[in-house]
Amino acid sequence: MKAIEVKVFDNDLEKAMRILKKKIQNDGLFKRLKLKKSYEKPSEFRRRKEREALRRQRIAVARSRRYR
């Protein structure tokens, strides 16, 4: 697990908190915490994993089409 670090300049904590929240969201930590909060049935787990894989495929295809 990598450390998430945010530097604070001129005691601007509000800006640092916004940056930290953005970094945590991009890292996927909020999503993992939400999933671990409650039990997920094995069938739901498989369905979610399939949906995530399809989404990654769609994004990859869209990116490859963009750079042709």
PQR file of N, CA, C, O and H, with PARSE charges and radii, in Angstrom:
ATOM      1  N   MET A   1       0.846  -1.181   0.000 -0.4000 1.5000
ATOM      2  CA  MET A   1       0.000   0.000   0.000 -0.0000 2.0000
ATOM      3  C   MET A   1       0.884   1.235   0.000  0.5500 1.7000
ATOM      4  O   MET A   1       1.840   1.327   0.771 -0.5500 1.4000
ATOM      5  N   LYS A   2       0.563   2.170  -0.859 -0.4000 1.5000
ATOM      6  CA  LYS A   2       1.383   3.373  -0.967 -0.0000 2.0000
ATOM      7  C   LYS A   2       0.853   4.470  -0.056  0.5500 1.7000
ATOM      8  O   LYS A   2      -0.339   4.519   0.247 -0.5500 1.4000
ATOM      9  H   LYS A   2      -0.214   2.095  -1.485  0.4000 1.0000
ATOM     10  N   ALA A   3       1.729   5.327   0.366 -0.4000 1.5000
ATOM     11  CA  ALA A   3       1.355   6.438   1.231 -0.0000 2.0000
ATOM     12  C   ALA A   3       0.845   7.600   0.372  0.5500 1.7000
ATOM     13  O   ALA A   3       1.393   7.892  -0.691 -0.5500 1.4000
ATOM     14  H   ALA A   3       2.697   5.287   0.120  0.4000 1.0000
ATOM     15  N   ILE A   4      -0.193   8.241   0.846 -0.4000 1.5000
ATOM     16  CA  ILE A   4      -0.736   9.419   0.167 -0.0000 2.0000
ATOM     17  C   ILE A   4      -0.269  10.629   0.946  0.5500 1.7000
ATOM     18  O   ILE A   4      -0.505  10.730   2.150 -0.5500 1.4000
ATOM     19  H   ILE A   4      -0.639   8.004   1.709  0.4000 1.0000
ATOM     20  N   GLU A   5       0.387  11.537   0.269 -0.4000 1.5000
ATOM     21  CA  GLU A   5       0.996  12.676   0.936 -0.0000 2.0000
ATOM     22  C   GLU A   5       0.544  13.970   0.275  0.5500 1.7000
ATOM     23  O   GLU A   5       0.482  14.064  -0.951 -0.5500 1.4000
ATOM     24  H   GLU A   5       0.579  11.455  -0.709  0.4000 1.0000
ATOM     25  N   VAL A   6       0.229  14.963   1.094 -0.4000 1.5000
ATOM     26  CA  VAL A   6      -0.185  16.270   0.598 -0.0000 2.0000
ATOM     27  C   VAL A   6       0.605  17.327   1.359  0.5500 1.7000
ATOM     28  O   VAL A   6       0.664  17.299   2.589 -0.5500 1.4000
ATOM     29  H   VAL A   6       0.279  14.887   2.090  0.4000 1.0000
ATOM     30  N   LYS A   7       1.203  18.248   0.638 -0.4000 1.5000
ATOM     31  CA  LYS A   7       1.956  19.327   1.276 -0.0000 2.0000
ATOM     32  C   LYS A   7       1.044  20.536   1.469  0.5500 1.7000
ATOM     33  O   LYS A   7       0.243  20.877   0.598 -0.5500 1.4000
ATOM     34  H   LYS A   7       1.155  18.271  -0.360  0.4000 1.0000
ATOM     35  N   VAL A   8       1.185  21.171   2.622 -0.4000 1.5000
ATOM     36  CA  VAL A   8       0.372  22.338   2.953 -0.0000 2.0000
ATOM     37  C   VAL A   8       1.239  23.582   2.803  0.5500 1.7000
ATOM     38  O   VAL A   8       2.299  23.677   3.422 -0.5500 1.4000
ATOM     39  H   VAL A   8       1.835  20.894   3.329  0.4000 1.0000
ATOM     40  N   PHE A   9       0.803  24.523   1.997 -0.4000 1.5000
ATOM     41  CA  PHE A   9       1.519  25.775   1.797 -0.0000 2.0000
ATOM     42  C   PHE A   9       0.728  26.923   2.410  0.5500 1.7000
ATOM     43  O   PHE A   9      -0.490  26.991   2.250 -0.5500 1.4000
ATOM     44  H   PHE A   9      -0.058  24.446   1.494  0.4000 1.0000
ATOM     45  N   ASP A  10       1.402  27.813   3.103 -0.4000 1.5000
ATOM     46  CA  ASP A  10       0.803  29.023   3.696 -0.0000 2.0000
ATOM     47  C   ASP A  10      -0.378  28.700   4.610  0.5500 1.7000
ATOM     48  O   ASP A  10      -1.346  29.459   4.655 -0.5500 1.4000
ATOM     49  H   ASP A  10       2.392  27.757   3.234  0.4000 1.0000
ATOM     50  N   ASN A  11      -0.312  27.588   5.337 -0.4000 1.5000
ATOM     51  CA  ASN A  11      -1.370  27.177   6.265 -0.0000 2.0000
ATOM     52  C   ASN A  11      -2.750  27.115   5.607  0.5500 1.7000
ATOM     53  O   ASN A  11      -3.764  27.363   6.260 -0.5500 1.4000
ATOM     54  H   ASN A  11       0.475  26.971   5.301  0.4000 1.0000
ATOM     55  N   ASP A  12      -2.786  26.788   4.335 -0.4000 1.5000
ATOM     56  CA  ASP A  12      -4.049  26.683   3.602 -0.0000 2.0000
ATOM     57  C   ASP A  12      -4.566  25.244   3.714  0.5500 1.7000
ATOM     58  O   ASP A  12      -4.395  24.437   2.801 -0.5500 1.4000
ATOM     59  H   ASP A  12      -1.962  26.587   3.805  0.4000 1.0000
ATOM     60  N   LEU A  13      -5.196  24.944   4.844 -0.4000 1.5000
ATOM     61  CA  LEU A  13      -5.670  23.591   5.111 -0.0000 2.0000
ATOM     62  C   LEU A  13      -6.855  23.208   4.232  0.5500 1.7000
ATOM     63  O   LEU A  13      -6.991  22.044   3.856 -0.5500 1.4000
ATOM     64  H   LEU A  13      -5.334  25.600   5.586  0.4000 1.0000
ATOM     65  N   GLU A  14      -7.696  24.151   3.907 -0.4000 1.5000
ATOM     66  CA  GLU A  14      -8.868  23.858   3.080 -0.0000 2.0000
ATOM     67  C   GLU A  14      -8.437  23.304   1.713  0.5500 1.7000
ATOM     68  O   GLU A  14      -8.974  22.304   1.235 -0.5500 1.4000
ATOM     69  H   GLU A  14      -7.585  25.097   4.213  0.4000 1.0000
ATOM     70  N   LYS A  15      -7.476  23.965   1.110 -0.4000 1.5000
ATOM     71  CA  LYS A  15      -6.990  23.515  -0.192 -0.0000 2.0000
ATOM     72  C   LYS A  15      -6.313  22.153  -0.068  0.5500 1.7000
ATOM     73  O   LYS A  15      -6.488  21.291  -0.930 -0.5500 1.4000
ATOM     74  H   LYS A  15      -7.040  24.777   1.498  0.4000 1.0000
ATOM     75  N   ALA A  16      -5.543  21.958   0.998 -0.4000 1.5000
ATOM     76  CA  ALA A  16      -4.869  20.684   1.209 -0.0000 2.0000
ATOM     77  C   ALA A  16      -5.885  19.551   1.409  0.5500 1.7000
ATOM     78  O   ALA A  16      -5.683  18.438   0.924 -0.5500 1.4000
ATOM     79  H   ALA A  16      -5.401  22.658   1.698  0.4000 1.0000
ATOM     80  N   MET A  17      -6.966  19.838   2.118 -0.4000 1.5000
ATOM     81  CA  MET A  17      -8.001  18.818   2.338 -0.0000 2.0000
ATOM     82  C   MET A  17      -8.693  18.447   1.027  0.5500 1.7000
ATOM     83  O   MET A  17      -8.994  17.277   0.788 -0.5500 1.4000
ATOM     84  H   MET A  17      -7.131  20.742   2.512  0.4000 1.0000
ATOM     85  N   ARG A  18      -8.945  19.447   0.181 -0.4000 1.5000
ATOM     86  CA  ARG A  18      -9.559  19.177  -1.124 -0.0000 2.0000
ATOM     87  C   ARG A  18      -8.643  18.293  -1.971  0.5500 1.7000
ATOM     88  O   ARG A  18      -9.097  17.350  -2.619 -0.5500 1.4000
ATOM     89  H   ARG A  18      -8.701  20.397   0.375  0.4000 1.0000
ATOM     90  N   ILE A  19      -7.350  18.613  -1.955 -0.4000 1.5000
ATOM     91  CA  ILE A  19      -6.386  17.834  -2.728 -0.0000 2.0000
ATOM     92  C   ILE A  19      -6.308  16.407  -2.195  0.5500 1.7000
ATOM     93  O   ILE A  19      -6.254  15.454  -2.973 -0.5500 1.4000
ATOM     94  H   ILE A  19      -6.982  19.379  -1.429  0.4000 1.0000
ATOM     95  N   LEU A  20      -6.302  16.256  -0.868 -0.4000 1.5000
ATOM     96  CA  LEU A  20      -6.250  14.928  -0.258 -0.0000 2.0000
ATOM     97  C   LEU A  20      -7.478  14.110  -0.622  0.5500 1.7000
ATOM     98  O   LEU A  20      -7.363  12.933  -0.965 -0.5500 1.4000
ATOM     99  H   LEU A  20      -6.346  17.030  -0.236  0.4000 1.0000
ATOM    100  N   LYS A  21      -8.647  14.725  -0.550 -0.4000 1.5000
ATOM    101  CA  LYS A  21      -9.878  14.014  -0.888 -0.0000 2.0000
ATOM    102  C   LYS A  21      -9.850  13.557  -2.341  0.5500 1.7000
ATOM    103  O   LYS A  21     -10.264  12.438  -2.644 -0.5500 1.4000
ATOM    104  H   LYS A  21      -8.741  15.681  -0.272  0.4000 1.0000
ATOM    105  N   LYS A  22      -9.372  14.402  -3.232 -0.4000 1.5000
ATOM    106  CA  LYS A  22      -9.274  14.057  -4.653 -0.0000 2.0000
ATOM    107  C   LYS A  22      -8.324  12.889  -4.857  0.5500 1.7000
ATOM    108  O   LYS A  22      -8.616  11.976  -5.630 -0.5500 1.4000
ATOM    109  H   LYS A  22      -9.036  15.310  -2.986  0.4000 1.0000
ATOM    110  N   LYS A  23      -7.174  12.913  -4.162 -0.4000 1.5000
ATOM    111  CA  LYS A  23      -6.204  11.827  -4.293 -0.0000 2.0000
ATOM    112  C   LYS A  23      -6.777  10.512  -3.777  0.5500 1.7000
ATOM    113  O   LYS A  23      -6.560   9.461  -4.379 -0.5500 1.4000
ATOM    114  H   LYS A  23      -6.937  13.655  -3.534  0.4000 1.0000
ATOM    115  N   ILE A  24      -7.507  10.568  -2.666 -0.4000 1.5000
ATOM    116  CA  ILE A  24      -8.105   9.361  -2.096 -0.0000 2.0000
ATOM    117  C   ILE A  24      -9.168   8.812  -3.046  0.5500 1.7000
ATOM    118  O   ILE A  24      -9.269   7.598  -3.226 -0.5500 1.4000
ATOM    119  H   ILE A  24      -7.684  11.422  -2.178  0.4000 1.0000
ATOM    120  N   GLN A  25      -9.957   9.691  -3.650 -0.4000 1.5000
ATOM    121  CA  GLN A  25     -10.978   9.245  -4.602 -0.0000 2.0000
ATOM    122  C   GLN A  25     -10.342   8.589  -5.811  0.5500 1.7000
ATOM    123  O   GLN A  25     -10.798   7.537  -6.259 -0.5500 1.4000
ATOM    124  H   GLN A  25      -9.875  10.677  -3.503  0.4000 1.0000
ATOM    125  N   ASN A  26      -9.288   9.202  -6.347 -0.4000 1.5000
ATOM    126  CA  ASN A  26      -8.620   8.646  -7.524 -0.0000 2.0000
ATOM    127  C   ASN A  26      -7.962   7.314  -7.206  0.5500 1.7000
ATOM    128  O   ASN A  26      -7.859   6.448  -8.075 -0.5500 1.4000
ATOM    129  H   ASN A  26      -8.918  10.056  -5.983  0.4000 1.0000
ATOM    130  N   ASP A  27      -7.520   7.145  -5.977 -0.4000 1.5000
ATOM    131  CA  ASP A  27      -6.881   5.906  -5.558 -0.0000 2.0000
ATOM    132  C   ASP A  27      -7.904   4.782  -5.385  0.5500 1.7000
ATOM    133  O   ASP A  27      -7.542   3.608  -5.460 -0.5500 1.4000
ATOM    134  H   ASP A  27      -7.604   7.849  -5.271  0.4000 1.0000
ATOM    135  N   GLY A  28      -9.169   5.120  -5.157 -0.4000 1.5000
ATOM    136  CA  GLY A  28     -10.214   4.119  -4.996 -0.0000 2.0000
ATOM    137  C   GLY A  28     -10.413   3.678  -3.561  0.5500 1.7000
ATOM    138  O   GLY A  28     -11.081   2.675  -3.310 -0.5500 1.4000
ATOM    139  H   GLY A  28      -9.464   6.074  -5.097  0.4000 1.0000
ATOM    140  N   LEU A  29      -9.846   4.408  -2.615 -0.4000 1.5000
ATOM    141  CA  LEU A  29      -9.942   4.024  -1.209 -0.0000 2.0000
ATOM    142  C   LEU A  29     -11.374   4.121  -0.699  0.5500 1.7000
ATOM    143  O   LEU A  29     -11.823   3.235   0.028 -0.5500 1.4000
ATOM    144  H   LEU A  29      -9.303   5.223  -2.818  0.4000 1.0000
ATOM    145  N   PHE A  30     -12.100   5.171  -1.061 -0.4000 1.5000
ATOM    146  CA  PHE A  30     -13.491   5.322  -0.621 -0.0000 2.0000
ATOM    147  C   PHE A  30     -14.339   4.148  -1.104  0.5500 1.7000
ATOM    148  O   PHE A  30     -15.172   3.623  -0.366 -0.5500 1.4000
ATOM    149  H   PHE A  30     -11.736   5.891  -1.651  0.4000 1.0000
ATOM    150  N   LYS A  31     -14.114   3.746  -2.350 -0.4000 1.5000
ATOM    151  CA  LYS A  31     -14.887   2.647  -2.922 -0.0000 2.0000
ATOM    152  C   LYS A  31     -14.606   1.342  -2.180  0.5500 1.7000
ATOM    153  O   LYS A  31     -15.527   0.581  -1.885 -0.5500 1.4000
ATOM    154  H   LYS A  31     -13.437   4.172  -2.950  0.4000 1.0000
ATOM    155  N   ARG A  32     -13.327   1.085  -1.877 -0.4000 1.5000
ATOM    156  CA  ARG A  32     -12.975  -0.139  -1.147 -0.0000 2.0000
ATOM    157  C   ARG A  32     -13.573  -0.142   0.243  0.5500 1.7000
ATOM    158  O   ARG A  32     -14.068  -1.171   0.703 -0.5500 1.4000
ATOM    159  H   ARG A  32     -12.579   1.703  -2.117  0.4000 1.0000
ATOM    160  N   LEU A  33     -13.537   1.003   0.925 -0.4000 1.5000
ATOM    161  CA  LEU A  33     -14.117   1.082   2.270 -0.0000 2.0000
ATOM    162  C   LEU A  33     -15.618   0.838   2.235  0.5500 1.7000
ATOM    163  O   LEU A  33     -16.158   0.151   3.103 -0.5500 1.4000
ATOM    164  H   LEU A  33     -13.135   1.839   0.552  0.4000 1.0000
ATOM    165  N   LYS A  34     -16.290   1.394   1.240 -0.4000 1.5000
ATOM    166  CA  LYS A  34     -17.730   1.217   1.118 -0.0000 2.0000
ATOM    167  C   LYS A  34     -18.076  -0.254   0.889  0.5500 1.7000
ATOM    168  O   LYS A  34     -19.048  -0.762   1.449 -0.5500 1.4000
ATOM    169  H   LYS A  34     -15.851   1.952   0.535  0.4000 1.0000
ATOM    170  N   LEU A  35     -17.276  -0.934   0.065 -0.4000 1.5000
ATOM    171  CA  LEU A  35     -17.534  -2.345  -0.214 -0.0000 2.0000
ATOM    172  C   LEU A  35     -17.282  -3.210   1.019  0.5500 1.7000
ATOM    173  O   LEU A  35     -17.984  -4.200   1.225 -0.5500 1.4000
ATOM    174  H   LEU A  35     -16.487  -0.521  -0.390  0.4000 1.0000
ATOM    175  N   LYS A  36     -16.309  -2.859   1.830 -0.4000 1.5000
ATOM    176  CA  LYS A  36     -15.980  -3.655   3.012 -0.0000 2.0000
ATOM    177  C   LYS A  36     -16.946  -3.409   4.169  0.5500 1.7000
ATOM    178  O   LYS A  36     -16.958  -4.166   5.139 -0.5500 1.4000
ATOM    179  H   LYS A  36     -15.739  -2.054   1.663  0.4000 1.0000
ATOM    180  N   LYS A  37     -17.749  -2.360   4.070 -0.4000 1.5000
ATOM    181  CA  LYS A  37     -18.646  -2.004   5.167 -0.0000 2.0000
ATOM    182  C   LYS A  37     -19.700  -3.082   5.419  0.5500 1.7000
ATOM    183  O   LYS A  37     -20.071  -3.326   6.567 -0.5500 1.4000
ATOM    184  H   LYS A  37     -17.739  -1.745   3.282  0.4000 1.0000
ATOM    185  N   SER A  38     -20.180  -3.721   4.367 -0.4000 1.5000
ATOM    186  CA  SER A  38     -21.230  -4.717   4.531 -0.0000 2.0000
ATOM    187  C   SER A  38     -20.886  -5.964   3.728  0.5500 1.7000
ATOM    188  O   SER A  38     -20.021  -5.937   2.853 -0.5500 1.4000
ATOM    189  H   SER A  38     -19.878  -3.523   3.435  0.4000 1.0000
ATOM    190  N   TYR A  39     -21.571  -7.050   4.038 -0.4000 1.5000
ATOM    191  CA  TYR A  39     -21.340  -8.328   3.370 -0.0000 2.0000
ATOM    192  C   TYR A  39     -21.867  -8.276   1.949  0.5500 1.7000
ATOM    193  O   TYR A  39     -22.914  -7.690   1.672 -0.5500 1.4000
ATOM    194  H   TYR A  39     -22.274  -7.072   4.750  0.4000 1.0000
ATOM    195  N   GLU A  40     -21.119  -8.899   1.064 -0.4000 1.5000
ATOM    196  CA  GLU A  40     -21.520  -8.974  -0.334 -0.0000 2.0000
ATOM    197  C   GLU A  40     -21.625 -10.456  -0.722  0.5500 1.7000
ATOM    198  O   GLU A  40     -20.665 -11.213  -0.584 -0.5500 1.4000
ATOM    199  H   GLU A  40     -20.269  -9.375   1.289  0.4000 1.0000
ATOM    200  N   LYS A  41     -22.785 -10.847  -1.200 -0.4000 1.5000
ATOM    201  CA  LYS A  41     -22.982 -12.242  -1.580 -0.0000 2.0000
ATOM    202  C   LYS A  41     -22.033 -12.607  -2.724  0.5500 1.7000
ATOM    203  O   LYS A  41     -21.692 -11.754  -3.543 -0.5500 1.4000
ATOM    204  H   LYS A  41     -23.565 -10.232  -1.313  0.4000 1.0000
ATOM    205  N   PRO A  42     -21.607 -13.871  -2.781 -0.5600 1.5000
ATOM    206  CA  PRO A  42     -20.696 -14.282  -3.850  0.2800 2.0000
ATOM    207  C   PRO A  42     -21.247 -14.011  -5.256  0.5500 1.7000
ATOM    208  O   PRO A  42     -20.492 -13.653  -6.160 -0.5500 1.4000
ATOM    209  N   SER A  43     -22.556 -14.179  -5.438 -0.4000 1.5000
ATOM    210  CA  SER A  43     -23.130 -13.921  -6.763 -0.0000 2.0000
ATOM    211  C   SER A  43     -23.058 -12.424  -7.097  0.5500 1.7000
ATOM    212  O   SER A  43     -22.783 -12.054  -8.239 -0.5500 1.4000
ATOM    213  H   SER A  43     -23.169 -14.470  -4.703  0.4000 1.0000
ATOM    214  N   GLU A  44     -23.302 -11.572  -6.106 -0.4000 1.5000
ATOM    215  CA  GLU A  44     -23.193 -10.128  -6.327 -0.0000 2.0000
ATOM    216  C   GLU A  44     -21.748  -9.735  -6.603  0.5500 1.7000
ATOM    217  O   GLU A  44     -21.474  -8.867  -7.432 -0.5500 1.4000
ATOM    218  H   GLU A  44     -23.525 -11.872  -5.178  0.4000 1.0000
ATOM    219  N   PHE A  45     -20.826 -10.389  -5.896 -0.4000 1.5000
ATOM    220  CA  PHE A  45     -19.401 -10.125  -6.096 -0.0000 2.0000
ATOM    221  C   PHE A  45     -19.003 -10.432  -7.542  0.5500 1.7000
ATOM    222  O   PHE A  45     -18.333  -9.629  -8.192 -0.5500 1.4000
ATOM    223  H   PHE A  45     -21.049 -11.094  -5.224  0.4000 1.0000
ATOM    224  N   ARG A  46     -19.425 -11.607  -8.044 -0.4000 1.5000
ATOM    225  CA  ARG A  46     -19.102 -11.986  -9.427 -0.0000 2.0000
ATOM    226  C   ARG A  46     -19.713 -11.013 -10.428  0.5500 1.7000
ATOM    227  O   ARG A  46     -19.061 -10.610 -11.391 -0.5500 1.4000
ATOM    228  H   ARG A  46     -19.970 -12.259  -7.516  0.4000 1.0000
ATOM    229  N   ARG A  47     -20.976 -10.635 -10.194 -0.4000 1.5000
ATOM    230  CA  ARG A  47     -21.646  -9.694 -11.109 -0.0000 2.0000
ATOM    231  C   ARG A  47     -20.928  -8.350 -11.116  0.5500 1.7000
ATOM    232  O   ARG A  47     -20.735  -7.756 -12.177 -0.5500 1.4000
ATOM    233  H   ARG A  47     -21.507 -10.962  -9.412  0.4000 1.0000
ATOM    234  N   ARG A  48     -20.533  -7.869  -9.946 -0.4000 1.5000
ATOM    235  CA  ARG A  48     -19.837  -6.583  -9.864 -0.0000 2.0000
ATOM    236  C   ARG A  48     -18.493  -6.647 -10.575  0.5500 1.7000
ATOM    237  O   ARG A  48     -18.115  -5.720 -11.291 -0.5500 1.4000
ATOM    238  H   ARG A  48     -20.690  -8.351  -9.084  0.4000 1.0000
ATOM    239  N   LYS A  49     -17.775  -7.747 -10.374 -0.4000 1.5000
ATOM    240  CA  LYS A  49     -16.481  -7.905 -11.032 -0.0000 2.0000
ATOM    241  C   LYS A  49     -16.645  -7.934 -12.558  0.5500 1.7000
ATOM    242  O   LYS A  49     -15.832  -7.348 -13.273 -0.5500 1.4000
ATOM    243  H   LYS A  49     -18.082  -8.500  -9.792  0.4000 1.0000
ATOM    244  N   GLU A  50     -17.671  -8.600 -13.056 -0.4000 1.5000
ATOM    245  CA  GLU A  50     -17.933  -8.633 -14.496 -0.0000 2.0000
ATOM    246  C   GLU A  50     -18.249  -7.241 -15.031  0.5500 1.7000
ATOM    247  O   GLU A  50     -17.755  -6.841 -16.085 -0.5500 1.4000
ATOM    248  H   GLU A  50     -18.331  -9.076 -12.475  0.4000 1.0000
ATOM    249  N   ARG A  51     -19.094  -6.496 -14.276 -0.4000 1.5000
ATOM    250  CA  ARG A  51     -19.426  -5.124 -14.700 -0.0000 2.0000
ATOM    251  C   ARG A  51     -18.181  -4.249 -14.738  0.5500 1.7000
ATOM    252  O   ARG A  51     -18.000  -3.468 -15.672 -0.5500 1.4000
ATOM    253  H   ARG A  51     -19.496  -6.821 -13.419  0.4000 1.0000
ATOM    254  N   GLU A  52     -17.319  -4.374 -13.729 -0.4000 1.5000
ATOM    255  CA  GLU A  52     -16.097  -3.569 -13.706 -0.0000 2.0000
ATOM    256  C   GLU A  52     -15.187  -3.926 -14.873  0.5500 1.7000
ATOM    257  O   GLU A  52     -14.580  -3.044 -15.481 -0.5500 1.4000
ATOM    258  H   GLU A  52     -17.465  -5.009 -12.971  0.4000 1.0000
ATOM    259  N   ALA A  53     -15.087  -5.220 -15.191 -0.4000 1.5000
ATOM    260  CA  ALA A  53     -14.247  -5.647 -16.310 -0.0000 2.0000
ATOM    261  C   ALA A  53     -14.785  -5.099 -17.628  0.5500 1.7000
ATOM    262  O   ALA A  53     -14.016  -4.633 -18.469 -0.5500 1.4000
ATOM    263  H   ALA A  53     -15.579  -5.937 -14.697  0.4000 1.0000
ATOM    264  N   LEU A  54     -16.119  -5.154 -17.812 -0.4000 1.5000
ATOM    265  CA  LEU A  54     -16.720  -4.607 -19.029 -0.0000 2.0000
ATOM    266  C   LEU A  54     -16.484  -3.105 -19.141  0.5500 1.7000
ATOM    267  O   LEU A  54     -16.225  -2.584 -20.226 -0.5500 1.4000
ATOM    268  H   LEU A  54     -16.744  -5.533 -17.129  0.4000 1.0000
ATOM    269  N   ARG A  55     -16.576  -2.422 -18.012 -0.4000 1.5000
ATOM    270  CA  ARG A  55     -16.345  -0.978 -18.017 -0.0000 2.0000
ATOM    271  C   ARG A  55     -14.899  -0.670 -18.413  0.5500 1.7000
ATOM    272  O   ARG A  55     -14.650   0.241 -19.202 -0.5500 1.4000
ATOM    273  H   ARG A  55     -16.786  -2.845 -17.131  0.4000 1.0000
ATOM    274  N   ARG A  56     -13.943  -1.434 -17.863 -0.4000 1.5000
ATOM    275  CA  ARG A  56     -12.537  -1.225 -18.228 -0.0000 2.0000
ATOM    276  C   ARG A  56     -12.324  -1.494 -19.714  0.5500 1.7000
ATOM    277  O   ARG A  56     -11.565  -0.780 -20.369 -0.5500 1.4000
ATOM    278  H   ARG A  56     -14.145  -2.175 -17.222  0.4000 1.0000
ATOM    279  N   GLN A  57     -12.989  -2.521 -20.253 -0.4000 1.5000
ATOM    280  CA  GLN A  57     -12.873  -2.822 -21.681 -0.0000 2.0000
ATOM    281  C   GLN A  57     -13.414  -1.676 -22.532  0.5500 1.7000
ATOM    282  O   GLN A  57     -12.778  -1.261 -23.501 -0.5500 1.4000
ATOM    283  H   GLN A  57     -13.606  -3.101 -19.721  0.4000 1.0000
ATOM    284  N   ARG A  58     -14.590  -1.169 -22.164 -0.4000 1.5000
ATOM    285  CA  ARG A  58     -15.184  -0.066 -22.927 -0.0000 2.0000
ATOM    286  C   ARG A  58     -14.269   1.147 -22.918  0.5500 1.7000
ATOM    287  O   ARG A  58     -14.093   1.800 -23.947 -0.5500 1.4000
ATOM    288  H   ARG A  58     -15.106  -1.507 -21.377  0.4000 1.0000
ATOM    289  N   ILE A  59     -13.690   1.453 -21.775 -0.4000 1.5000
ATOM    290  CA  ILE A  59     -12.789   2.602 -21.670 -0.0000 2.0000
ATOM    291  C   ILE A  59     -11.556   2.384 -22.532  0.5500 1.7000
ATOM    292  O   ILE A  59     -11.112   3.305 -23.217 -0.5500 1.4000
ATOM    293  H   ILE A  59     -13.833   0.922 -20.940  0.4000 1.0000
ATOM    294  N   ALA A  60     -10.994   1.172 -22.510 -0.4000 1.5000
ATOM    295  CA  ALA A  60      -9.809   0.869 -23.314 -0.0000 2.0000
ATOM    296  C   ALA A  60     -10.099   0.998 -24.812  0.5500 1.7000
ATOM    297  O   ALA A  60      -9.287   1.532 -25.567 -0.5500 1.4000
ATOM    298  H   ALA A  60     -11.355   0.423 -21.954  0.4000 1.0000
ATOM    299  N   VAL A  61     -11.270   0.500 -25.232 -0.4000 1.5000
ATOM    300  CA  VAL A  61     -11.647   0.601 -26.643 -0.0000 2.0000
ATOM    301  C   VAL A  61     -11.826   2.065 -27.030  0.5500 1.7000
ATOM    302  O   VAL A  61     -11.377   2.484 -28.097 -0.5500 1.4000
ATOM    303  H   VAL A  61     -11.930   0.066 -24.618  0.4000 1.0000
ATOM    304  N   ALA A  62     -12.474   2.837 -26.178 -0.4000 1.5000
ATOM    305  CA  ALA A  62     -12.685   4.261 -26.480 -0.0000 2.0000
ATOM    306  C   ALA A  62     -11.356   4.995 -26.588  0.5500 1.7000
ATOM    307  O   ALA A  62     -11.192   5.861 -27.447 -0.5500 1.4000
ATOM    308  H   ALA A  62     -12.839   2.497 -25.312  0.4000 1.0000
ATOM    309  N   ARG A  63     -10.410   4.654 -25.721 -0.4000 1.5000
ATOM    310  CA  ARG A  63      -9.094   5.303 -25.785 -0.0000 2.0000
ATOM    311  C   ARG A  63      -8.361   4.897 -27.043  0.5500 1.7000
ATOM    312  O   ARG A  63      -7.715   5.735 -27.672 -0.5500 1.4000
ATOM    313  H   ARG A  63     -10.544   3.950 -25.023  0.4000 1.0000
ATOM    314  N   SER A  64      -8.442   3.634 -27.427 -0.4000 1.5000
ATOM    315  CA  SER A  64      -7.732   3.197 -28.630 -0.0000 2.0000
ATOM    316  C   SER A  64      -8.326   3.833 -29.880  0.5500 1.7000
ATOM    317  O   SER A  64      -7.598   4.145 -30.822 -0.5500 1.4000
ATOM    318  H   SER A  64      -8.967   2.953 -26.916  0.4000 1.0000
ATOM    319  N   ARG A  65      -9.635   4.026 -29.895 -0.4000 1.5000
ATOM    320  CA  ARG A  65     -10.262   4.680 -31.056 -0.0000 2.0000
ATOM    321  C   ARG A  65      -9.881   6.149 -31.135  0.5500 1.7000
ATOM    322  O   ARG A  65      -9.759   6.703 -32.227 -0.5500 1.4000
ATOM    323  H   ARG A  65     -10.226   3.772 -29.129  0.4000 1.0000
ATOM    324  N   ARG A  66      -9.693   6.777 -29.995 -0.4000 1.5000
ATOM    325  CA  ARG A  66      -9.377   8.199 -29.967 -0.0000 2.0000
ATOM    326  C   ARG A  66      -7.999   8.462 -30.579  0.5500 1.7000
ATOM    327  O   ARG A  66      -7.797   9.496 -31.216 -0.5500 1.4000
ATOM    328  H   ARG A  66      -9.792   6.327 -29.108  0.4000 1.0000
ATOM    329  N   TYR A  67      -7.047   7.539 -30.393 -0.4000 1.5000
ATOM    330  CA  TYR A  67      -5.667   7.783 -30.824 -0.0000 2.0000
ATOM    331  C   TYR A  67      -5.306   7.090 -32.129  0.5500 1.7000
ATOM    332  O   TYR A  67      -4.130   6.822 -32.374 -0.5500 1.4000
ATOM    333  H   TYR A  67      -7.211   6.699 -29.875  0.4000 1.0000
ATOM    334  N   ARG A  68      -6.283   6.795 -32.966 -0.4000 1.5000
ATOM    335  CA  ARG A  68      -5.981   6.176 -34.260 -0.0000 2.0000
ATOM    336  C   ARG A  68      -5.523   7.171 -35.266  0.5500 1.7000
ATOM    337  O   ARG A  68      -5.229   6.807 -36.405 -0.5500 1.4000
ATOM    338  H   ARG A  68      -7.238   7.013 -32.767  0.4000 1.0000
TER
END
